[in-house]
Amino acid sequence: MTIFPNQPIPYHHIMDDRRFEQYVTDLYKQEIENNKFTGRYDEVLLMPGVGEQGRDCVLKKEGKTYGIIQCKCYNRNLELPECTKEIVKFCLYAILRPEMIFDRTVFEYYLISSNGFSTTAIDSLPDFKGLISSEKKLEGWVRQVIEENKTLKEQFTFEDIQAELYDILTSIKIILVDGNELDRLLSFSYNTNLQEKYFDVKKVIDHSALEPVDKKLNEIIENSRPVYGNELIEIYGFHPLLFIQIKTISGILKIHIFSGENSKSW
């Protein structure tokens, strides 16, 4: 699918889930390579696509995991309940595998939605501590995640992990990223290779930029005068009516040379 400059990219129309994950990984890889995460991450790795345990990419520094990225390529906004359950699922797996979060006090969880987030999600998720203290449905969402995941269900109950889970949830930082932010990252000059790799980009000429040129050409047309030159004389012979007329037709430069009844155009 073709995309045009200054237009939002409809990711859900041109990418499947896996392609979107690969695209996000490449974007963040080049952010790291261009020193946008200095001191925070030095590597981003794409998970294999199966058994990911609530993460699509991992963000590392010196081999340790300091952040993860979870991607959702949908044609709608993500709602608060589904966002929260995604975060909870990852944190529950991190209880089983502590190496998934090296330091929860500086850990960053990136939730990327191609289409965006609901107003409630935007208002609530960045303040996860407040959400945990005020959201009455949170316990039910946690129980649902445990019930729907066989591995988690076999390992513990809600009562077993409630305290540790809530400690993780109140410690990590939640960062929401939508399609507009991805578009902004893609626009940087060092991401030109990704534009070519993932999209068919059509460049559109802004005709308003040609207005000064068109104005000057019109002035030339209005003030056409005889022109003499050895090359013209060789072609047409000497004639006092010989002149050059320059004009634009539908943005295309046309040159007409007249000599009496003869004419030639380029």
ABEGO torsion letter per residue (X at the ends): XBBBBGBBBBAAAABBAAAAAAAAAAAAAAAAAAGAABGABABBBBBAGBGAGGBABBBBBGGBBABBBBBBBBABBBBAAAAAAAAAAAAAAAAABAAABABAAABBBBBBBAAEBBAAAAAAAABAAAAAAABAAAAAAAAAAAAABAAAAAABBAAAAAAAAAAAAAABBBBBBBAAAAAAAAABAAAAAAAAAABBBBBBBBAAAAAAAAAAAAAAAAABBBBBBAAAAAAAEBBAABBBBBBBBGGBBBBBBBBEABBBBX
